């Protein structure tokens, strides 16, 4: 997902350099949306890993 965000960001930058402002706006908007979704998924994953590690430590008695 992060690769897609970076891809759309590059497309937006290239489109902006060639003067295609409509394409640049849409592609950078998609890139921003995908980056936010990536951050949310990453935060959920980190929270689940921390919770799993806490559960394992509790089971092991540490």
PyMOL commands that set and color helices and strands:
alter all, ss='L'
color gray80, all
select helices_A, chain A and resi 2-17+21-60
alter helices_A, ss='H'
color red, helices_A
deselect
rebuild
show_as cartoon
